[in-house]
Amino acid sequence: MKKTTRAIPGPRPFVASGLMGMLLLIAACASAPPVPDSALDAARVAISNAEKADANQHAGPELNEAREKLALADKAVRDESMVLADRFAQESRVQAELASARTAAAKAAAVNQEMSRGADALTEEMQRAGEPR
């Protein structure tokens, strides 16, 4: 006599469907990151602030590099490479902030030099005023 084996339904189909569900969930979570809008906006604001502070005159190379990095970030967004776009946007912001800082330092040095000249002139005038005529 030949025994026939019959498939007994068990938990296997449920395990398989559970694993498939987990894989779909993991795939959904691994989708592309969103556009780094806040990093791009921060870079644009930093460049605008540097331009308002006359960074072109005092820190032109840094400001130009910030603009170039922002252009690369925008291109990366168009190419849907969001991680690269975020990195370029952050680098752009840092360069623009560096341009602003160098501009502020150059302006402060100019004011300091002007005040020093004024103090020297005042000292000279006081010495002349103290001498008998």
C-alpha positions as CSV (number, residue, x, y, z in Angstrom):
1,M,0.0,0.0,0.0
2,K,1.1,3.3,-1.0
3,K,0.7,6.2,1.4
4,T,-0.2,9.5,0.0
5,T,1.2,12.6,1.6
6,R,-1.0,15.5,1.9
7,A,0.2,19.1,2.5
8,I,-1.0,20.2,5.9
9,P,-1.5,23.9,6.0
10,G,0.6,25.5,8.6
11,P,2.3,28.7,9.5
12,R,4.7,28.7,6.5
13,P,2.6,30.9,4.2
14,F,2.1,33.4,7.0
15,V,5.9,33.5,7.6
16,A,6.6,34.0,4.0
17,S,4.1,36.8,3.6
18,G,5.4,38.4,6.8
19,L,9.0,38.4,5.4
20,M,7.8,39.9,2.1
21,G,6.0,42.6,4.0
22,M,9.2,43.4,6.0
23,L,11.2,43.6,2.8
24,L,8.7,46.0,1.2
25,L,8.8,48.1,4.3
26,I,12.6,48.2,4.3
27,A,12.7,49.1,0.6
28,A,10.2,51.9,1.2
29,C,12.4,53.3,4.0
30,A,15.4,53.2,1.8
31,S,14.0,55.6,-0.7
32,A,15.9,58.7,-1.8
33,P,16.3,61.4,0.8
34,P,14.3,64.6,0.4
35,V,15.6,67.8,-1.3
36,P,17.8,69.6,1.3
37,D,15.7,72.8,1.2
38,S,16.9,74.2,4.5
39,A,20.6,73.7,3.6
40,L,20.0,75.4,0.2
41,D,18.1,78.3,1.8
42,A,20.8,78.7,4.5
43,A,23.4,78.9,1.7
44,R,21.4,81.5,-0.2
45,V,20.9,83.6,2.9
46,A,24.6,83.4,3.8
47,I,25.6,84.5,0.2
48,S,23.1,87.3,0.3
49,N,24.4,88.5,3.7
50,A,28.0,88.4,2.4
51,E,27.1,90.4,-0.7
52,K,25.4,93.0,1.5
53,A,28.5,93.3,3.6
54,D,30.7,94.0,0.5
55,A,32.4,90.6,0.5
56,N,33.1,91.1,-3.2
57,Q,35.6,93.8,-2.3
58,H,37.2,92.1,0.7
59,A,36.7,88.4,0.2
60,G,36.0,87.9,-3.4
61,P,37.5,84.4,-3.8
62,E,35.6,83.0,-0.9
63,L,32.3,84.5,-2.1
64,N,32.9,83.2,-5.6
65,E,33.6,79.7,-4.2
66,A,30.3,79.9,-2.2
67,R,28.4,80.7,-5.4
68,E,30.1,77.9,-7.2
69,K,29.2,75.4,-4.5
70,L,25.6,76.6,-4.5
71,A,25.5,76.1,-8.3
72,L,26.8,72.6,-7.8
73,A,24.2,71.9,-5.1
74,D,21.4,73.1,-7.4
75,K,22.8,70.8,-10.2
76,A,22.9,67.9,-7.8
77,V,19.2,68.5,-6.9
78,R,18.4,68.4,-10.6
79,D,20.4,65.1,-10.9
80,E,18.4,63.8,-7.9
81,S,21.6,63.3,-5.8
82,M,20.3,64.8,-2.6
83,V,23.2,63.7,-0.3
84,L,25.6,65.5,-2.6
85,A,23.3,68.5,-2.9
86,D,23.2,68.8,0.9
87,R,27.0,68.6,1.2
88,F,27.5,71.2,-1.5
89,A,24.9,73.5,0.1
90,Q,26.6,73.2,3.5
91,E,30.0,73.9,2.0
92,S,28.5,76.9,0.2
93,R,27.1,78.3,3.4
94,V,30.4,77.9,5.2
95,Q,32.3,79.6,2.4
96,A,29.8,82.5,2.4
97,E,30.1,82.8,6.2
98,L,33.9,82.8,5.8
99,A,33.6,85.6,3.3
100,S,31.5,87.6,5.7
101,A,33.9,87.1,8.5
102,R,36.9,88.1,6.4
103,T,35.0,91.2,5.3
104,A,34.2,92.1,8.9
105,A,37.8,91.6,9.9
106,A,39.1,93.8,7.0
107,K,36.6,96.5,7.8
108,A,37.6,96.4,11.5
109,A,41.3,96.6,10.6
110,A,40.6,99.7,8.4
111,V,38.7,101.4,11.2
112,N,41.4,100.5,13.6
113,Q,44.1,101.9,11.3
114,E,42.0,105.1,10.8
115,M,41.6,105.6,14.5
116,S,45.3,105.0,15.0
117,R,46.1,107.7,12.5
118,G,43.6,110.1,14.2
119,A,45.2,109.4,17.6
120,D,48.7,110.1,16.2
121,A,47.5,113.3,14.7
122,L,45.9,114.4,17.9
123,T,49.0,113.5,19.9
124,E,51.1,115.6,17.4
125,E,48.7,118.5,17.7
126,M,48.8,118.4,21.5
127,Q,52.6,118.4,21.5
128,R,52.6,121.4,19.2
129,A,50.1,123.2,21.4
130,G,52.2,122.7,24.4
131,E,55.3,124.3,22.9
132,P,55.8,128.0,23.4
133,R,55.5,130.1,20.3
